């Protein structure tokens, strides 16, 4: 029984379709027994038919998706800006450090720091 259930779940995922029991009716070949009548759906068909997603719900979902998209875009932009700023800062610092004027300023700062205070 457990193997059958696992196989059914696997088939549902692979085919994007599943079956539900629509009704029970008496089996005309086996007296006193019932037979289940099933119907096959895709996930989208089932949601549209049984959950009744109307325009109000759709507009709410669209609004929520839009807010998530804007938040993701904002976070990605902030991360990109910070990364670019750090990269450019390092590059500019490397260019300045190669310059003679920077080396003179650095030498003067070191001299000031080495002076004893009175």
C-alpha positions in Angstrom: 0.0 0.0 0.0 2.8 2.4 0.9 4.6 1.7 -2.4 1.4 2.4 -4.3 1.0 5.7 -2.5 4.6 6.7 -3.3 4.1 5.8 -7.0 0.9 7.8 -7.2 2.6 10.9 -5.7 5.5 10.5 -8.1 3.1 10.2 -11.1 1.2 13.4 -9.9 4.4 15.4 -9.7 5.8 14.1 -13.0 2.6 14.6 -15.0 1.3 17.7 -13.1 -2.1 15.9 -12.9 -3.9 14.1 -10.2 -7.2 12.3 -9.6 -9.8 12.9 -7.1 -12.9 10.8 -6.1 -15.9 12.4 -7.7 -18.6 10.0 -6.4 -19.3 6.4 -5.4 -21.7 4.3 -7.2 -22.7 0.7 -6.9 -20.7 -1.7 -9.0 -23.1 -3.6 -11.1 -20.8 -6.6 -11.4 -20.0 -7.0 -7.7 -23.2 -7.0 -5.6 -23.1 -4.9 -2.5 -19.8 -3.2 -3.5 -19.2 0.3 -4.5 -17.0 1.8 -7.2 -15.3 5.1 -7.0 -15.7 7.5 -9.9 -12.7 9.6 -10.3 -11.9 12.8 -12.3 -8.4 13.9 -13.4 -7.3 17.5 -13.0 -4.2 19.7 -13.4 -3.3 21.7 -10.4 -4.4 24.9 -12.1 -7.8 23.5 -13.2 -8.5 22.3 -9.7 -7.6 25.6 -8.1 -9.8 27.5 -10.6 -12.8 25.2 -10.2 -12.7 24.5 -6.5 -11.2 27.4 -4.8 -13.1 30.1 -6.7 -10.3 32.6 -7.3 -12.2 35.7 -8.4 -11.1 39.1 -9.4 -10.8 40.4 -5.9 -8.5 37.5 -4.8 -6.5 37.8 -8.1 -5.9 41.5 -7.6 -4.8 40.9 -4.0 -2.4 38.2 -5.1 -1.1 40.4 -7.9 -0.5 43.2 -5.4 1.4 40.8 -3.1 3.6 39.5 -5.9 4.3 43.0 -7.0 5.4 44.0 -3.5 7.7 40.9 -3.3 9.2 41.8 -6.7 9.8 45.4 -5.7 11.5 44.3 -2.4 13.7 41.8 -4.3 14.6 44.5 -6.9 15.4 46.9 -4.1 17.6 44.4 -2.2 19.5 43.4 -5.4 20.0 47.1 -6.3 21.4 47.9 -2.8 23.7 44.9 -2.8 24.9 45.8 -6.3 25.5 49.5 -5.3 27.4 48.5 -2.2 29.6 46.0 -4.1 30.3 48.5 -6.9 31.1 51.2 -4.3 33.5 49.0 -2.5 35.1 47.9 -5.7 35.5 51.4 -7.0 36.9 52.6 -3.6 39.5 50.0 -3.7 40.5 50.8 -7.3 40.7 54.5 -6.6 42.8 53.9 -3.5 45.2 51.7 -5.5 45.5 54.4 -8.2 46.2 57.1 -5.5 48.7 54.9 -3.7 50.7 54.6 -7.0 50.9 58.4 -7.2 53.9 60.3 -5.9 51.8 62.9 -4.2 50.0 60.3 -2.1 53.4 58.8 -1.1 54.6 62.3 0.1 51.4 62.9 2.1 51.7 59.4 3.6 55.3 60.1 4.5 54.4 63.5 6.1 51.6 61.8 8.2 54.0 59.2 9.4 56.4 62.0 10.5 53.7 63.8 12.4 52.6 60.6 14.1 56.2 59.9 15.2 56.8 63.3 16.8 56.8 63.2 20.6 54.0 65.3 22.2 54.9 68.1 24.6 
